[in-house]
Amino acid sequence: MTYKIKPIREEFLAKVRDEGLDDLNQKVVRLTASGGEPCRDVLRRARVGEELILASYCPFTHNGPYKEYGPVFVLANKKSENIDYHQLPITSMDKQNYLASSFILRAYNAMEQIIDAKVVTEEESKEVLTQLLENEKTDFVLARFTAYGCYALRLEKDVS
């Protein structure tokens, strides 16, 4: 089963950078990176001194009990970086170690309800992701950071 990472919404990035408002229409927080903050737009850890935006983001489109908003870091200024949307950004693929040594994978159905969830290590992550995506009820999988539970990225079946 092949997969692809769905980039964070472009309209969200434009709104937080240009208007200074997040998905809840709250003012964003602008800050300078101390280094290591997970940047959702480039799927890497921030470098010391980079200008960041901290804003509330919602990866869901349907109303319901699982719809949630949470904090994300994005670069304050758009950068063109090579991002491989067909590989998990883990240590073996990314020196920045975006997802860290363990993270959460949550499978959702088309109604955006959780149907399965696993805490995984880097070593087992690809196998577990494949199993979750092979489930015919799975529409997409969200990766979340273990300690804080924040949204990291969205993975979908690659039907191309």
NUSESE-965543 format. One record per residue (C-alpha): x, y, z. Coordinates in steps of 0.02 Angstrom, whole numbers, plus 50000, padded with zeros to 5 digits. Each point is the difference from the previous one (the first is absolute). Layout:
XYZ
...
***
This chain:
500005000050000
500745016549947
499555016250085
500255018649984
500105014050126
498685013249973
500805017250019
499285012250124
498645010549915
500685014349895
498545011350048
500454997450184
501825004749966
499495015649904
498795005350136
501244998150144
501425008349904
499035014049914
498555003650117
500744993950165
498454989650038
499864981250030
498614987249970
499045007050151
500255017949938
501135003450147
501575010349984
501534989349969
501555000550108
501615004949913
501634994050077
501804996049966
500464981550003
501094993750140
500274984849890
499064983649990
498225006449981
499044988749877
499615010249845
498444992749919
500205008949833
501754993149962
499924983950103
501625003350092
500595007150164
500315018750010
501765006849998
500585012150134
499525017849952
498674995949869
498455010650009
498474989450044
498145001650018
499044990450133
498174998249953
498474989250028
499684987749857
498604987849960
500404985349885
498164994949993
498605005249883
498474991550080
499125005550158
499944986850135
500754994550165
501734996849926
500195017149918
501355009250093
501145015049988
501775000250064
501625009849999
501204998649853
501635008549957
500305005949822
501385010649925
499545018450001
500695002049825
499624987849861
501514989849946
500184988649853
500744984150069
500064982649927
498754989750098
499744981749961
498134997450026
500194981249973
501154996750150
499695001850185
501145013850068
500904989050126
501844998750046
500424987649862
499275012049871
500285016850081
501465006050104
498815012350083
499044985650082
498315008549977
498934986250075
501254994650136
500334982350061
498184996250037
498375007549942
498144996249984
499114994049844
498105002150002
498924992749861
498385009149955
498534995149890
499165011149870
498915007850136
501625004950091
499714988250146
501464990850079
499964981549956
501724994950064
501535007550083
501754994150043
501525007250087
501454995249887
501885000849996
500955005549846
500494982149964
498214993449994
499155015749933
499984995449815
499314982650033
498635006450116
499575014149879
499814987449859
498874989250109
498915014950045
499855005749820
499604982549938
498435000050107
498585003549877
499155011250129
501525011550014
499855016249904
501575008350070
501254999150143
500605014250110
501724999650080
500105008650168
501435003850118
500024988350149
500325011650147
498835014349957
498834990949880
500115014249874
499634997849816
501554995849897
499384995149827
498634991549899
500314984349897
498864993649862
499984984949886
500955003949841
498824995149860
501025008149860
***
